Amino acid sequence: IKIKVLSYISFALFYATSVLKYSKNKDIKIIINKNVFRIGKSKTDADYTVEDNVAISRVHAIIHKRDGACYIRDNDSTNNTYVNGNILKGDNEQLLIKGTKVSLADEEFIFDLV
């Protein structure tokens, strides 16, 4: 009989909920509940709508969930996506870990696992 033992980190990643928290209002938590999660100002094309910010594109960025991890990429937005202050260009993806700072234009979020 083979028994697979999961480390605490693997267990936590498998069962944790991935969220983005607004930097300016930590009470707002965006639950990343799809394998392909779109963020932007579009009420029809985005899974989460950022309102009242003209700097945000219709679908500004896309978060992909794969193998228990989340990756973000810019969706050719006008005002760019930044991860920990570094700009994302083209099809480059960035792994999101707990505490990662994500900026969509001038909207700031913190990635967390809860």
N, C-alpha and C positions, 0 to 999 in steps of 0.2 A: 504494500500500500504506500503510495506516495502522498505526502502531505506538503502542500505549498504554504510556506510561512510568509506572511506579508510584514514588512517592516512597518513601524508606526508611521513613517512618512508616506509610504505607499498607501496605507490604509486611509490616512488623512486626506491625501489627494483624491483617492477614489470616491470617498463619501462627502467631501467638502463641497459646498456650493460656491461657485465663482461669482463674484460681484464686483462692480465698479461703484465707488463711492465718490460723490461730488466733493471736491476739496473745500468748497465754500459752504456746503451744507451736508455734513456727514450723516444726517438722518435719512437722506435720499440714497437708497441702495438699488442699483440696477442689477437684477439677477440675470445672469447669462444662462438662459435656459434652452438654448438650441445649439446644435453643432456648428451652424453658420449663423452668426448673430450680427445684424447690421445696425449701425448707429448713425443717425443723421437728422436733418430737419424735416424730412418727408414723413407725413403721417400715414402714407400708404406703402412706401417701400422700405422703411426702417422698422426694425423690431423695437427700438427705443428711439423716441423723438426728443431731440434737444430743441426746446422752444425759446423764442425771443433772443436769438443770436444769429445775426445775418452772416457771420463769419463761417458758420457751419454749412457744409455742402449737403445736398439731398440725402445721399448715402455717403457719409464722410469716411468711415472706417468699417472694417469687417473683422470680427473676432471669430477664429476657427477653433473648435474644441477637437483635439485629437489625442488619443492615448492618455486621457486623464489630464491633459495640459491645455492651456489656452495660448493662442498666438494671435497677434494683431497685425493688420496691414492697412496701409492707407489705400483708399479707393479712388485714387487720382483726384483728390480734393483740391480745391482752390487754395486753401490756407493751411494745408499740411497737417500731418499727424506727427506727434513727438512722443518718444518713450524715454523717460529720464533725461529729457532735454535734447535728445538726439533725434534728428529728423528721419522719418521713414520715407524711402524713395522707391518708386517702381513697385515690383512684386515682392520686395523684401518683407519678410515677416519677423516679428520680434516675440520671443517667449515672454509671457507675463508671469511674474512670480509675486508672491505676497509683498505688498509695499511698493510695487512698480508705479511710478507716476506716468500717467497718460494724458497728453494734451491734444484735444481736437481743436485746432486753431487756438483760441484763447480760453476754451473751456477745459478746466483741469479736473482729473479724476485720479483716484488711487485704486489699484487693483487689490482685491483681498479674497481670502478664502474663509468662509464662515461655516 
